[in-house]
């Protein structure tokens, strides 16, 4: 039995048990987990939710560990969560592995949890979102959600955080090619890491990325200048812990602006609603695929579609009728 | 009453009436339409399905009219269909407007049908797919499906055609910026239109686009060389009817290669299955939104989610349970 008070008191064992419960797919666990979430909910929402991504080798772990240590020294409590859909394939998560962030993971003021494993990106993202709520209730006031760029995982992380930061390497010329435009558009802050290695390259990269941001429409006269956040590009060196203060200042500025203009509250509401519909759509697909009336005829109808004797739209209507009527007779 | 024989005989009035029936959303029309489609299906599939897109001003109408006239002179029968989701907003379709292709539309060997209007992109695409089947049954052996780049419409058109061609302007330097990478990746053939205006620019654009195609992995040693189609870039001038023969040769080469290696048949099967599931998912969403048990509580649950008293995943499970049990009591 998990006691709410233990979570609210920040007891690590209770936090871990709660997250494990929420990760379970067993129906009775799910009901228990939903009850727990509803009780925790009034105590959530007070953290800053920070999304971090970047290609392998960009230095995500080093950055997050350096930032985490920087923050706990300033009185914050930091949770590090991960969205790694590939963990279901490899059987274990690479991201969020505690040994990667040895100093941070040993500190009582930080809580590091590897990615849930198994299932679709949507399923993994849901569990990370719920874990985030548990961490918030437990008093962590900065929640970092990390992902490596696997397919749509950047979008999922941007969709559950207040601010989304993309880490980049100084050799932007080649690297820019590798960035999907869509990911660039998601970023509130682009951080050129490892700037100490080649200062000239980092400065060139900063100019280049800044100018490509302008291509996406962040240019010209803005009537809301100074009242709305504009994506920006900065340099730092996580390894040397250089630039973390500027980074944290930028985050603070973002939060202050977007709170004052109401956009942060709006973003969170929009995220909550999108999350609900994402789960509804996933659930509908599951109900459909598991319905006996559908299972009885799906293979036969699919082969008629593949064989060209039934139009796909006709097949869809037939199956939808089976599903809604619960009719298990053959088509 | 629409007679199958009239459609198979290529009677324009019967074709138009069949497509209008299939566009109707009335349940009795839908049932009649499905019966008609199933009867027509054995007579479909024999055409070449050609997708065409490009930004406004690239010369799509001029190209399609020139190609259509070129083809009917060589004994083909050509149907021109359109996917334009914006037609539901403007109340009328711009693309596919017959006055745009005056000479082609007056020819008995061509059939031009504007985009169906109303509904989502998925709904518009479905109706165009069904119209394509009617045209095939009526003996049109080349079906051109045109779209302007509105959101995801290029993907929809690539998903219903055998070969997808992207029209480009010669000033590729600026223009490349405007192309979504994803669209480039869909293209089997990239056509630089208006090459007569500036031959040097067209040649530069061809080189530039060819090299950017390589970035997407179409380079290096290929063990299937000569057995598999590789996307290519060519120039033409639709206005002067220059290059249409090379275009049509490339299309023929594509079709021969991809038929011989089995990929075209595989692509069509994949498209049919994806179409079926797309319609199933859209139908599930509709069933859910219209279910009395869901409607009774959706507003209340949504406001609890927005108010932060109910977790989105809990809300989703609650609504899914309502939906599957048909329970209309309040949450």
Interface residues (C-beta under 8 A of the other chain):
Chain A: X30 X34 X37 X38 X41 X42 X44 X45 X126 X129 X130 X133 X177 X180 X181 X215 X269 X272 X273 X275 X276 X277 X278 X279 X280 X281 X283 X284 X285 X287 X288 X302 X305 X306 X308 X309 X310 X311 X312 X313 X314 X315 X316 X317 X319 X320 X323 X324
Chain B: X30 X34 X37 X38 X41 X42 X44 X45 X126 X129 X130 X133 X177 X180 X181 X215 X269 X272 X273 X275 X276 X277 X278 X279 X280 X281 X283 X284 X285 X287 X288 X302 X305 X306 X308 X309 X310 X311 X312 X313 X314 X315 X316 X317 X319 X320 X323 X324
